[in-house]
Amino acid sequence: MAKSLLPRIAVTLTLLVVLAGCTQVKEWMKFERRSANADGVILGAPPAEQYLDEMYRMATGDPATQAEIFADVEAAATLTPGPSTRLRLALAMTVAGHAKSDLERAQKIFRDLLSESELLTQTERAFATVRLRDAEQRLQLARETERLRADSAQSANSERRATARRLALAEEENQQLRESLAEAEQKLEAITSIERSIREQTDNDNPE
């Protein structure tokens, strides 16, 4: 029984060592990025030109080019998540005019990155800060536009209802006028008939 447990214990211990090693590697990588950042350089961080070139190609490219660039950026952020790959994704999502533009998601990523700004280079922090402010302003503008559109639609609906009420009132007044006119015509016809009868009777009473 004891011998049969030995292999299981050995496997368990091996897994624990591997997991502990992974954790240490991740912590070491974070430490390396922080240490390098203190000297103004972060290991593995792309140059500023790469971020700018990617945004420029997305802004000026056709839909197929935009989709290809975004797919590459999204895959990098998914497969190798890190400050630089996540920043690339957020920057790509702030470029207007393509199907994957998502200011709200980009805004969240920027805020998450800036909350650990020590993991970013000075250039990356500048990109994240500027584009975050831009995204916030564009979202605020979009909300304001939507509010104005809703107010305009509500105003238009109110105007339509008021116009409909005025038309209904005018139609009611016209109907009353038609009824009054018909009544007046009936009275006029009755008076005309009475006058005709009187003339006929007078003519009969005074024959020539």
ZIPE-V751143 format. One record per residue. N is the residue number from 1. RES is the residue in three letters. SS is DSSP state (A for helix, B for strand, O for the rest). Layout:
n->N res->RES ss->SS
n->N res->RES ss->SS
This chain:
n->1 res->MET ss->O
n->2 res->ALA ss->A
n->3 res->LYS ss->A
n->4 res->SER ss->A
n->5 res->LEU ss->A
n->6 res->LEU ss->A
n->7 res->PRO ss->A
n->8 res->ARG ss->A
n->9 res->ILE ss->A
n->10 res->ALA ss->A
n->11 res->VAL ss->A
n->12 res->THR ss->A
n->13 res->LEU ss->A
n->14 res->THR ss->A
n->15 res->LEU ss->A
n->16 res->LEU ss->A
n->17 res->VAL ss->A
n->18 res->VAL ss->A
n->19 res->LEU ss->A
n->20 res->ALA ss->A
n->21 res->GLY ss->A
n->22 res->CYS ss->A
n->23 res->THR ss->A
n->24 res->GLN ss->A
n->25 res->VAL ss->A
n->26 res->LYS ss->A
n->27 res->GLU ss->A
n->28 res->TRP ss->A
n->29 res->MET ss->A
n->30 res->LYS ss->A
n->31 res->PHE ss->A
n->32 res->GLU ss->A
n->33 res->ARG ss->A
n->34 res->ARG ss->A
n->35 res->SER ss->A
n->36 res->ALA ss->A
n->37 res->ASN ss->A
n->38 res->ALA ss->A
n->39 res->ASP ss->O
n->40 res->GLY ss->O
n->41 res->VAL ss->O
n->42 res->ILE ss->O
n->43 res->LEU ss->O
n->44 res->GLY ss->O
n->45 res->ALA ss->O
n->46 res->PRO ss->O
n->47 res->PRO ss->O
n->48 res->ALA ss->A
n->49 res->GLU ss->A
n->50 res->GLN ss->A
n->51 res->TYR ss->A
n->52 res->LEU ss->A
n->53 res->ASP ss->A
n->54 res->GLU ss->A
n->55 res->MET ss->A
n->56 res->TYR ss->A
n->57 res->ARG ss->A
n->58 res->MET ss->A
n->59 res->ALA ss->A
n->60 res->THR ss->A
n->61 res->GLY ss->O
n->62 res->ASP ss->O
n->63 res->PRO ss->A
n->64 res->ALA ss->A
n->65 res->THR ss->A
n->66 res->GLN ss->A
n->67 res->ALA ss->A
n->68 res->GLU ss->A
n->69 res->ILE ss->A
n->70 res->PHE ss->A
n->71 res->ALA ss->A
n->72 res->ASP ss->A
n->73 res->VAL ss->A
n->74 res->GLU ss->A
n->75 res->ALA ss->A
n->76 res->ALA ss->A
n->77 res->ALA ss->A
n->78 res->THR ss->A
n->79 res->LEU ss->A
n->80 res->THR ss->O
n->81 res->PRO ss->O
n->82 res->GLY ss->O
n->83 res->PRO ss->A
n->84 res->SER ss->A
n->85 res->THR ss->A
n->86 res->ARG ss->A
n->87 res->LEU ss->A
n->88 res->ARG ss->A
n->89 res->LEU ss->A
n->90 res->ALA ss->A
n->91 res->LEU ss->A
n->92 res->ALA ss->A
n->93 res->MET ss->A
n->94 res->THR ss->A
n->95 res->VAL ss->O
n->96 res->ALA ss->O
n->97 res->GLY ss->O
n->98 res->HIS ss->O
n->99 res->ALA ss->O
n->100 res->LYS ss->O
n->101 res->SER ss->O
n->102 res->ASP ss->O
n->103 res->LEU ss->A
n->104 res->GLU ss->A
n->105 res->ARG ss->A
n->106 res->ALA ss->A
n->107 res->GLN ss->A
n->108 res->LYS ss->A
n->109 res->ILE ss->A
n->110 res->PHE ss->A
n->111 res->ARG ss->A
n->112 res->ASP ss->A
n->113 res->LEU ss->A
n->114 res->LEU ss->A
n->115 res->SER ss->A
n->116 res->GLU ss->O
n->117 res->SER ss->A
n->118 res->GLU ss->A
n->119 res->LEU ss->A
n->120 res->LEU ss->O
n->121 res->THR ss->O
n->122 res->GLN ss->A
n->123 res->THR ss->A
n->124 res->GLU ss->A
n->125 res->ARG ss->A
n->126 res->ALA ss->A
n->127 res->PHE ss->A
n->128 res->ALA ss->A
n->129 res->THR ss->A
n->130 res->VAL ss->A
n->131 res->ARG ss->A
n->132 res->LEU ss->A
n->133 res->ARG ss->A
n->134 res->ASP ss->A
n->135 res->ALA ss->A
n->136 res->GLU ss->A
n->137 res->GLN ss->A
n->138 res->ARG ss->A
n->139 res->LEU ss->A
n->140 res->GLN ss->A
n->141 res->LEU ss->A
n->142 res->ALA ss->A
n->143 res->ARG ss->A
n->144 res->GLU ss->A
n->145 res->THR ss->A
n->146 res->GLU ss->A
n->147 res->ARG ss->A
n->148 res->LEU ss->A
n->149 res->ARG ss->A
n->150 res->ALA ss->A
n->151 res->ASP ss->A
n->152 res->SER ss->A
n->153 res->ALA ss->A
n->154 res->GLN ss->A
n->155 res->SER ss->A
n->156 res->ALA ss->A
n->157 res->ASN ss->A
n->158 res->SER ss->A
n->159 res->GLU ss->A
n->160 res->ARG ss->A
n->161 res->ARG ss->A
n->162 res->ALA ss->A
n->163 res->THR ss->A
n->164 res->ALA ss->A
n->165 res->ARG ss->A
n->166 res->ARG ss->A
n->167 res->LEU ss->A
n->168 res->ALA ss->A
n->169 res->LEU ss->A
n->170 res->ALA ss->A
n->171 res->GLU ss->A
n->172 res->GLU ss->A
n->173 res->GLU ss->A
n->174 res->ASN ss->A
n->175 res->GLN ss->A
n->176 res->GLN ss->A
n->177 res->LEU ss->A
n->178 res->ARG ss->A
n->179 res->GLU ss->A
n->180 res->SER ss->A
n->181 res->LEU ss->A
n->182 res->ALA ss->A
n->183 res->GLU ss->A
n->184 res->ALA ss->A
n->185 res->GLU ss->A
n->186 res->GLN ss->A
n->187 res->LYS ss->A
n->188 res->LEU ss->A
n->189 res->GLU ss->A
n->190 res->ALA ss->A
n->191 res->ILE ss->A
n->192 res->THR ss->A
n->193 res->SER ss->A
n->194 res->ILE ss->A
n->195 res->GLU ss->A
n->196 res->ARG ss->A
n->197 res->SER ss->A
n->198 res->ILE ss->A
n->199 res->ARG ss->A
n->200 res->GLU ss->A
n->201 res->GLN ss->A
n->202 res->THR ss->A
n->203 res->ASP ss->A
n->204 res->ASN ss->A
n->205 res->ASP ss->A
n->206 res->ASN ss->O
n->207 res->PRO ss->O
n->208 res->GLU ss->O
